[in-house]
């Protein structure tokens, strides 16, 4: 009598679905009247993940045998092997093995930064392999190669504000190029990164209008321009007269006047004769500054000129009048 207790094993789809790989199929064992007919073992890369006993003809699944389905997001990149083995009560076995290729490398990009006008945000898109029981991955943001913050991500987009909980304030940055880098890290620790560069010029610009006629009270005026600050004054403006500091004021408006800065107009009538100067220094939050200066001269008052001939005639007339009297 010939005995053949080899079980019959079938395997269905082994592709990922909704973040899981859960192979399943059917198995048929010969009846064992004194115990379990057989068992199905599931093996990943040579490592047994579990097994389940079955009776006669039955449906089996990886989840049922191992306690959970495979999460491909946690597997290392490269080729892996799934093996399903049906073992009869006498040890006879039937098995099937399937290779699966894993590439969990995330993708991430960063939008271009347009013209800068005040605090700004930057963002982009990101894509991870779906992790069904946890976050798909993390995104970290770096500013000039210094880590600012990182956050778990499930969305398909990211922003600097979303991750670092603040906007980028260009007014405190040094003049010149700066970089923003983002690094996406998947659940299996594979990474991708993207980077963009933008240029900062926080140099302010201050000008002084022509003084005009030097008489009476003068209110010297001009313009000043800073990089816009979102939640504070744009910068400071210092007023000097003859190199003596008169006032320092926070500025948000594009115009200034001597009167507004110092609290009074300049009285030309009390200035000493000679040269004088009015100087303005505009300072940005990052230390950049610009200077404007105007100089003027106070001339001596004109002396009274007397015609000596006319003076002599006046004297003669006075003497003649005295003699008559």
NORSUL-V568910 format. One record per residue. N is the residue number from 1. RES is the residue in one small letter. SS is DSSP state (hx for helix, st for strand, lp for the rest). PHI is phi in whole degrees, -180 to 180 (* if undefined). PSI is psi in degrees with one decimal (* if undefined). Layout:
n->N res->RES ss->SS phi->PHI psi->PSI
n->N res->RES ss->SS phi->PHI psi->PSI
//
This chain:
n->1 res->x ss->lp phi->* psi->131.9
n->2 res->x ss->lp phi->-103 psi->129.7
n->3 res->x ss->lp phi->-109 psi->132.1
n->4 res->x ss->lp phi->-136 psi->99.3
n->5 res->x ss->lp phi->-98 psi->15.7
n->6 res->x ss->lp phi->-61 psi->124.2
n->7 res->x ss->lp phi->-73 psi->162.9
n->8 res->x ss->st phi->-108 psi->122.7
n->9 res->x ss->st phi->-120 psi->132.5
n->10 res->x ss->st phi->-124 psi->146.9
n->11 res->x ss->st phi->-129 psi->131.8
n->12 res->x ss->lp phi->-91 psi->-144.0
n->13 res->x ss->lp phi->-69 psi->133.9
n->14 res->x ss->lp phi->-112 psi->13.6
n->15 res->x ss->lp phi->-78 psi->156.8
n->16 res->x ss->lp phi->-73 psi->145.9
n->17 res->x ss->st phi->-145 psi->122.4
n->18 res->x ss->lp phi->54 psi->36.3
n->19 res->x ss->lp phi->87 psi->2.6
n->20 res->x ss->st phi->-121 psi->152.2
n->21 res->x ss->st phi->-120 psi->114.2
n->22 res->x ss->lp phi->-132 psi->78.0
n->23 res->x ss->lp phi->-59 psi->147.8
n->24 res->x ss->st phi->-151 psi->169.8
n->25 res->x ss->st phi->175 psi->-152.3
n->26 res->x ss->st phi->-127 psi->157.7
n->27 res->x ss->st phi->-144 psi->144.8
n->28 res->x ss->st phi->-135 psi->117.4
n->29 res->x ss->lp phi->-110 psi->156.4
n->30 res->x ss->lp phi->-73 psi->146.1
n->31 res->x ss->lp phi->-66 psi->132.8
n->32 res->x ss->lp phi->-116 psi->101.6
n->33 res->x ss->lp phi->-68 psi->-13.6
n->34 res->x ss->lp phi->-110 psi->8.4
n->35 res->x ss->lp phi->179 psi->-163.2
n->36 res->x ss->lp phi->-67 psi->143.7
n->37 res->x ss->lp phi->-72 psi->-33.3
n->38 res->x ss->st phi->176 psi->-174.6
n->39 res->x ss->st phi->-143 psi->157.6
n->40 res->x ss->st phi->-117 psi->123.8
n->41 res->x ss->st phi->-103 psi->141.7
n->42 res->x ss->st phi->-118 psi->133.2
n->43 res->x ss->st phi->-133 psi->128.1
n->44 res->x ss->st phi->-115 psi->119.0
n->45 res->x ss->lp phi->51 psi->42.8
n->46 res->x ss->lp phi->80 psi->-1.0
n->47 res->x ss->st phi->-106 psi->112.6
n->48 res->x ss->st phi->-61 psi->130.2
n->49 res->x ss->st phi->-104 psi->-10.9
n->50 res->x ss->st phi->154 psi->175.7
n->51 res->x ss->st phi->-153 psi->165.5
n->52 res->x ss->st phi->-146 psi->136.8
n->53 res->x ss->st phi->-80 psi->146.7
n->54 res->x ss->st phi->-138 psi->157.9
n->55 res->x ss->lp phi->-117 psi->133.6
n->56 res->x ss->lp phi->51 psi->-136.2
n->57 res->x ss->st phi->-87 psi->131.2
n->58 res->x ss->st phi->-152 psi->162.5
n->59 res->x ss->st phi->-95 psi->140.0
n->60 res->x ss->st phi->-125 psi->162.1
n->61 res->x ss->st phi->-149 psi->155.5
n->62 res->x ss->hx phi->-61 psi->-42.5
n->63 res->x ss->hx phi->-60 psi->-40.5
n->64 res->x ss->hx phi->-68 psi->-36.4
n->65 res->x ss->hx phi->-80 psi->-38.5
n->66 res->x ss->hx phi->-99 psi->-11.1
n->67 res->x ss->lp phi->93 psi->-17.8
n->68 res->x ss->lp phi->-161 psi->154.5
n->69 res->x ss->lp phi->-76 psi->171.2
n->70 res->x ss->st phi->-80 psi->135.7
n->71 res->x ss->lp phi->-104 psi->101.9
n->72 res->x ss->hx phi->-64 psi->-24.1
n->73 res->x ss->hx phi->-62 psi->-22.9
n->74 res->x ss->hx phi->-94 psi->-6.1
n->75 res->x ss->lp phi->-83 psi->147.0
n->76 res->x ss->lp phi->-68 psi->153.7
n->77 res->x ss->lp phi->-65 psi->143.4
n->78 res->x ss->st phi->125 psi->-167.7
n->79 res->x ss->st phi->-91 psi->137.3
n->80 res->x ss->st phi->-127 psi->161.8
n->81 res->x ss->st phi->-120 psi->127.9
n->82 res->x ss->st phi->-108 psi->125.5
n->83 res->x ss->st phi->-125 psi->132.2
n->84 res->x ss->st phi->-119 psi->127.6
n->85 res->x ss->st phi->-130 psi->125.8
n->86 res->x ss->st phi->-100 psi->127.2
n->87 res->x ss->st phi->-120 psi->125.2
n->88 res->x ss->st phi->-79 psi->171.8
n->89 res->x ss->lp phi->-62 psi->-28.6
n->90 res->x ss->lp phi->-92 psi->5.5
n->91 res->x ss->lp phi->95 psi->-9.9
n->92 res->x ss->lp phi->-63 psi->143.0
n->93 res->x ss->st phi->-139 psi->154.0
n->94 res->x ss->st phi->-134 psi->137.9
n->95 res->x ss->st phi->-143 psi->157.7
n->96 res->x ss->st phi->-137 psi->142.7
n->97 res->x ss->st phi->-128 psi->139.4
n->98 res->x ss->st phi->-132 psi->130.1
n->99 res->x ss->st phi->-84 psi->142.5
n->100 res->x ss->st phi->-130 psi->138.3
n->101 res->x ss->st phi->-101 psi->129.7
n->102 res->x ss->st phi->-114 psi->129.6
n->103 res->x ss->lp phi->-138 psi->96.2
n->104 res->x ss->lp phi->-96 psi->14.7
n->105 res->x ss->lp phi->-61 psi->121.4
n->106 res->x ss->lp phi->-74 psi->163.8
n->107 res->x ss->st phi->-120 psi->141.2
n->108 res->x ss->st phi->-149 psi->144.3
n->109 res->x ss->lp phi->-138 psi->169.1
n->110 res->x ss->lp phi->-135 psi->134.7
n->111 res->x ss->lp phi->-72 psi->153.5
n->112 res->x ss->lp phi->-68 psi->147.5
n->113 res->x ss->lp phi->-95 psi->120.1
n->114 res->x ss->lp phi->-82 psi->-162.9
n->115 res->x ss->lp phi->-57 psi->133.9
n->116 res->x ss->lp phi->-91 psi->127.3
n->117 res->x ss->lp phi->-144 psi->88.3
n->118 res->x ss->lp phi->87 psi->-176.2
n->119 res->x ss->lp phi->-60 psi->145.2
n->120 res->x ss->st phi->-145 psi->164.0
n->121 res->x ss->lp phi->-116 psi->158.7
n->122 res->x ss->lp phi->-141 psi->147.8
n->123 res->x ss->st phi->-152 psi->-166.8
n->124 res->x ss->st phi->178 psi->-163.6
n->125 res->x ss->st phi->-113 psi->156.7
n->126 res->x ss->st phi->-148 psi->145.2
n->127 res->x ss->st phi->-139 psi->129.8
n->128 res->x ss->lp phi->-122 psi->161.1
n->129 res->x ss->lp phi->-67 psi->134.0
n->130 res->x ss->lp phi->-64 psi->130.6
n->131 res->x ss->lp phi->-107 psi->115.1
n->132 res->x ss->lp phi->-74 psi->-17.2
n->133 res->x ss->lp phi->-119 psi->1.4
n->134 res->x ss->lp phi->-153 psi->-173.9
n->135 res->x ss->lp phi->-67 psi->150.3
n->136 res->x ss->lp phi->-73 psi->-30.9
n->137 res->x ss->st phi->176 psi->-170.3
n->138 res->x ss->st phi->-126 psi->153.8
n->139 res->x ss->st phi->-125 psi->126.5
n->140 res->x ss->st phi->-112 psi->140.6
n->141 res->x ss->st phi->-113 psi->136.8
n->142 res->x ss->st phi->-121 psi->139.2
n->143 res->x ss->st phi->-119 psi->118.8
n->144 res->x ss->lp phi->50 psi->46.2
n->145 res->x ss->lp phi->70 psi->5.2
n->146 res->x ss->st phi->-102 psi->126.7
n->147 res->x ss->st phi->-64 psi->128.4
n->148 res->x ss->st phi->-100 psi->-43.8
n->149 res->x ss->st phi->-175 psi->164.2
n->150 res->x ss->st phi->-142 psi->157.5
n->151 res->x ss->st phi->-150 psi->147.7
n->152 res->x ss->st phi->-69 psi->143.9
n->153 res->x ss->st phi->-131 psi->142.4
n->154 res->x ss->lp phi->-130 psi->-18.3
n->155 res->x ss->lp phi->-77 psi->169.8
n->156 res->x ss->lp phi->-95 psi->3.5
n->157 res->x ss->st phi->-136 psi->159.8
n->158 res->x ss->st phi->-140 psi->161.2
n->159 res->x ss->st phi->-147 psi->154.6
n->160 res->x ss->hx phi->-59 psi->-43.4
n->161 res->x ss->hx phi->-64 psi->-40.8
n->162 res->x ss->hx phi->-61 psi->-37.1
n->163 res->x ss->hx phi->-90 psi->-45.4
n->164 res->x ss->hx phi->-94 psi->-9.6
n->165 res->x ss->lp phi->64 psi->32.1
n->166 res->x ss->lp phi->-163 psi->157.8
n->167 res->x ss->lp phi->-85 psi->169.1
n->168 res->x ss->st phi->-90 psi->122.8
n->169 res->x ss->lp phi->-101 psi->103.4
n->170 res->x ss->hx phi->-71 psi->-17.6
n->171 res->x ss->hx phi->-69 psi->-19.3
n->172 res->x ss->hx phi->-99 psi->-0.6
n->173 res->x ss->lp phi->-88 psi->147.4
n->174 res->x ss->lp phi->-68 psi->152.6
n->175 res->x ss->lp phi->-65 psi->142.7
n->176 res->x ss->st phi->122 psi->-171.6
n->177 res->x ss->st phi->-78 psi->146.5
n->178 res->x ss->st phi->-136 psi->154.7
n->179 res->x ss->st phi->-123 psi->144.3
n->180 res->x ss->st phi->-120 psi->125.1
n->181 res->x ss->st phi->-122 psi->140.1
n->182 res->x ss->st phi->-122 psi->138.5
n->183 res->x ss->st phi->-124 psi->120.9
n->184 res->x ss->st phi->-97 psi->128.1
n->185 res->x ss->st phi->-120 psi->122.1
n->186 res->x ss->st phi->-80 psi->173.3
n->187 res->x ss->lp phi->-62 psi->-27.7
n->188 res->x ss->lp phi->-94 psi->13.9
n->189 res->x ss->lp phi->75 psi->7.0
n->190 res->x ss->lp phi->-73 psi->150.6
n->191 res->x ss->st phi->-133 psi->154.8
n->192 res->x ss->st phi->-140 psi->156.7
n->193 res->x ss->st phi->-142 psi->159.8
n->194 res->x ss->st phi->-142 psi->155.1
n->195 res->x ss->st phi->-148 psi->146.9
n->196 res->x ss->st phi->-138 psi->154.1
n->197 res->x ss->st phi->-122 psi->140.6
n->198 res->x ss->st phi->-137 psi->160.1
n->199 res->x ss->st phi->-112 psi->139.6
n->200 res->x ss->st phi->-116 psi->132.7
n->201 res->x ss->lp phi->-135 psi->97.8
n->202 res->x ss->lp phi->-96 psi->12.4
n->203 res->x ss->lp phi->-64 psi->120.4
n->204 res->x ss->lp phi->-76 psi->170.6
n->205 res->x ss->st phi->-136 psi->122.3
n->206 res->x ss->st phi->-125 psi->139.9
n->207 res->x ss->st phi->-132 psi->157.1
n->208 res->x ss->st phi->-123 psi->130.5
n->209 res->x ss->lp phi->-74 psi->161.6
n->210 res->x ss->lp phi->-63 psi->137.3
n->211 res->x ss->lp phi->-68 psi->-38.8
n->212 res->x ss->lp phi->88 psi->-147.5
n->213 res->x ss->lp phi->-74 psi->130.7
n->214 res->x ss->lp phi->-89 psi->79.9
n->215 res->x ss->lp phi->-157 psi->151.4
n->216 res->x ss->lp phi->67 psi->-150.2
n->217 res->x ss->st phi->-87 psi->128.8
n->218 res->x ss->st phi->-109 psi->133.3
n->219 res->x ss->lp phi->-118 psi->90.8
n->220 res->x ss->lp phi->-70 psi->138.9
n->221 res->x ss->st phi->-133 psi->169.1
n->222 res->x ss->st phi->-177 psi->-169.1
n->223 res->x ss->st phi->-124 psi->153.2
n->224 res->x ss->st phi->-144 psi->140.4
n->225 res->x ss->st phi->-133 psi->128.1
n->226 res->x ss->lp phi->-121 psi->162.7
n->227 res->x ss->lp phi->-65 psi->131.7
n->228 res->x ss->lp phi->-66 psi->130.0
n->229 res->x ss->lp phi->-101 psi->134.2
n->230 res->x ss->lp phi->-75 psi->-42.7
n->231 res->x ss->lp phi->-122 psi->21.7
n->232 res->x ss->lp phi->-161 psi->170.9
n->233 res->x ss->lp phi->-57 psi->151.9
n->234 res->x ss->lp phi->-71 psi->-29.3
n->235 res->x ss->st phi->176 psi->-170.9
n->236 res->x ss->st phi->-120 psi->152.4
n->237 res->x ss->st phi->-128 psi->123.4
n->238 res->x ss->st phi->-106 psi->137.3
n->239 res->x ss->st phi->-112 psi->126.9
n->240 res->x ss->st phi->-121 psi->139.1
n->241 res->x ss->st phi->-122 psi->121.6
n->242 res->x ss->lp phi->50 psi->43.8
n->243 res->x ss->lp phi->69 psi->6.8
n->244 res->x ss->st phi->-99 psi->128.2
n->245 res->x ss->st phi->-70 psi->124.2
n->246 res->x ss->st phi->-101 psi->-36.1
n->247 res->x ss->st phi->-165 psi->153.0
n->248 res->x ss->st phi->-131 psi->125.9
n->249 res->x ss->st phi->-131 psi->142.5
n->250 res->x ss->st phi->-71 psi->139.9
n->251 res->x ss->st phi->-123 psi->136.7
n->252 res->x ss->lp phi->-130 psi->-19.5
n->253 res->x ss->lp phi->-92 psi->154.7
n->254 res->x ss->lp phi->-82 psi->-3.7
n->255 res->x ss->st phi->-123 psi->157.6
n->256 res->x ss->st phi->-142 psi->161.9
n->257 res->x ss->st phi->-145 psi->153.2
n->258 res->x ss->hx phi->-57 psi->-41.8
n->259 res->x ss->hx phi->-63 psi->-46.2
n->260 res->x ss->hx phi->-66 psi->-37.0
n->261 res->x ss->hx phi->-76 psi->-44.1
n->262 res->x ss->hx phi->-99 psi->-15.1
n->263 res->x ss->lp phi->88 psi->5.6
n->264 res->x ss->lp phi->-159 psi->158.2
n->265 res->x ss->lp phi->-85 psi->164.8
n->266 res->x ss->st phi->-89 psi->121.7
n->267 res->x ss->st phi->-92 psi->104.2
n->268 res->x ss->hx phi->-67 psi->-24.6
n->269 res->x ss->hx phi->-69 psi->-23.9
n->270 res->x ss->hx phi->-103 psi->4.4
n->271 res->x ss->lp phi->-78 psi->144.4
n->272 res->x ss->lp phi->-69 psi->154.3
n->273 res->x ss->lp phi->-64 psi->146.6
n->274 res->x ss->st phi->116 psi->-165.4
n->275 res->x ss->st phi->-84 psi->144.1
n->276 res->x ss->st phi->-138 psi->160.2
n->277 res->x ss->st phi->-140 psi->147.3
n->278 res->x ss->st phi->-122 psi->124.6
n->279 res->x ss->st phi->-127 psi->138.2
n->280 res->x ss->st phi->-118 psi->135.5
n->281 res->x ss->st phi->-124 psi->115.7
n->282 res->x ss->st phi->-97 psi->127.8
n->283 res->x ss->st phi->-122 psi->127.4
n->284 res->x ss->st phi->-85 psi->169.6
n->285 res->x ss->lp phi->-66 psi->-25.3
n->286 res->x ss->lp phi->-91 psi->9.2
n->287 res->x ss->lp phi->94 psi->-12.0
n->288 res->x ss->lp phi->-67 psi->145.4
n->289 res->x ss->st phi->-145 psi->161.5
n->290 res->x ss->st phi->-139 psi->147.9
n->291 res->x ss->st phi->-127 psi->140.8
n->292 res->x ss->st phi->-133 psi->142.1
n->293 res->x ss->st phi->-144 psi->144.8
n->294 res->x ss->st phi->-132 psi->139.8
n->295 res->x ss->st phi->-120 psi->151.7
n->296 res->x ss->st phi->-152 psi->162.1
n->297 res->x ss->st phi->-118 psi->138.0
n->298 res->x ss->st phi->-99 psi->114.6
n->299 res->x ss->lp phi->-84 psi->151.7
n->300 res->x ss->lp phi->-63 psi->151.4
n->301 res->x ss->lp phi->-66 psi->146.3
n->302 res->x ss->lp phi->-68 psi->133.4
n->303 res->x ss->lp phi->-79 psi->149.7
n->304 res->x ss->lp phi->-76 psi->124.3
n->305 res->x ss->lp phi->-97 psi->129.4
n->306 res->x ss->lp phi->-115 psi->130.6
n->307 res->x ss->lp phi->-78 psi->114.9
n->308 res->x ss->hx phi->-65 psi->-35.6
n->309 res->x ss->hx phi->-64 psi->-44.1
n->310 res->x ss->hx phi->-66 psi->-35.5
n->311 res->x ss->hx phi->-64 psi->-40.1
n->312 res->x ss->hx phi->-66 psi->-39.6
n->313 res->x ss->hx phi->-63 psi->-39.0
n->314 res->x ss->hx phi->-63 psi->-41.5
n->315 res->x ss->hx phi->-63 psi->-43.5
n->316 res->x ss->hx phi->-62 psi->-42.6
n->317 res->x ss->hx phi->-63 psi->-38.9
n->318 res->x ss->hx phi->-66 psi->-42.0
n->319 res->x ss->hx phi->-65 psi->-41.8
n->320 res->x ss->hx phi->-62 psi->-40.1
n->321 res->x ss->hx phi->-65 psi->-38.7
n->322 res->x ss->hx phi->-65 psi->-41.7
n->323 res->x ss->hx phi->-64 psi->-39.1
n->324 res->x ss->hx phi->-63 psi->-42.0
n->325 res->x ss->lp phi->-71 psi->*
//
